[in-house]
Amino acid sequence: MKDLLIGLGLLSSPVVVFVVFGTSGLDAFDEGSGASVSLASVEPGLAAFAGECARCHGRLAEGTERGPNLIHRDYGPRVRSDARFRRAVREGMPARRGYGAMPPFPELSKRRLERMISFVRGLQRANGIR
């Protein structure tokens, strides 16, 4: 299957690695599987998201009891623009929908924030959210 995906050029997208192989496929990159690729080089946004967002929104933005699932149409680009994501991260969000308040992250670099948004948007697209 991996050869088929490579032949089709589908492994050029880091999101496909998640969708097709799951997180265990990514873990193999760091377990001496022969691949010389680190998780951070698979998708720069993954590292940024893992460092800032995953504790509340889940490793792959699937949501937890602390923060909502961002891979949902309610957070898709037609409902929540990138500018709205930026504002939520910079200014925080009040408690709502059964989740606690999201703290603000005003010190987050613009580059890191853009990588995180790109990562979430890629996951959304991979899951049919446009």
Long-range contacts (C-beta under 8 A, 24 or more apart in sequence): 13-122, 13-126, 14-42, 14-43, 14-46, 14-122, 15-43, 15-122, 15-123, 15-125, 15-126, 16-126, 17-42, 18-60, 18-123, 18-126, 19-126, 19-127, 23-59, 23-60, 43-119, 43-122, 44-115, 44-119, 45-115, 45-116, 45-117, 45-118, 45-119, 45-120, 45-122, 46-119, 48-112, 48-113, 48-115, 48-116, 48-119, 49-115, 49-116, 49-119, 49-120, 52-105, 52-108, 52-112, 52-116, 53-116, 56-102, 60-123, 61-119, 61-120, 61-123, 66-99, 66-100, 67-99, 67-102, 68-97, 68-99, 70-120, 70-123, 70-124, 71-120, 71-123, 71-124, 71-127, 71-129, 72-129, 73-129, 75-120, 75-124, 75-129, 76-124, 76-129, 76-130, 77-121, 77-124, 77-129, 77-130, 78-130, 82-117, 82-121, 85-117, 85-120, 86-113, 86-117, 89-113, 89-116
